[in-house]
């Protein structure tokens, strides 16, 4: 993967976002990531409980219409270099950082 190439858009959501009601921002994120063909990868990077974050966000994105959702934990620098996690990032059409 050539990390110098721009691959898409950046959507900054911030805290206290609505992902259960109208979820306007999250639905737009899915649309920008490919809509029906989106492959969302949830990256649990900034959380004390990666298992809970994985469950929360994979469930939320599936309820919002994303058919392909997976999560990877990168709690430390070494995690980010594991081949299976790098492959998940390469497959992704949308990355969601917790």
Secondary structure by P-SEA (a helix, b strand, c coil): cccccccbbbbbbcccccccccaaaaaaaaaaacccccbbbbbccccccaaaaaaaaaaaaaaacccbbbbbbcccccccccaaaaaaaaaccccccc
